[in-house]
Amino acid sequence: MHALGIAIVHKAPMEILESLADGNLDLSLANEDGFNGMHAAAETNRGDIVPWLVARGLPLEARTRHGHTALHIGCALGHADAVRALLDAGADPEAESPGGTPLQVARTEGKSETLALMEARRT
């Protein structure tokens, strides 16, 4: 995994993330599965850093090798803070994946809080 992803998964404080950014690290790097810092934020429910990642150019709609966006991951895991932050940042609630849209993923996985968030944002 890349340095930013490791820092996010291990819940590094913002000072460490800033240090990585200040050190000219390519924050857009993804691992061999296409998993980048935005996916790591969704996986670990780090909604607090989503705006920071967006401000540094990480795309909201980047796909993993399996076709999942960060929003799909957050919905699948029931990570409401991350889902809320991703939606507020402009993530596509209608993005298709092999498992369906984020709403469908939340429903399939039985994640009631993220399902409610997604239903509230339906277009």
Buried (B, 14 or more C-beta within 10 A) or exposed (E): BBBBBBBBBEEBEEEBBEEBBEEEBEBBBBBEEBBBBBBBBBBBBBBEBBEBBBEBEBBBEBBBEEEBBBBBBBBBBBBBBBBBBBBEBEBBBEBEBEBBBBBBBBBEBEBEBBBEBBEEBEE
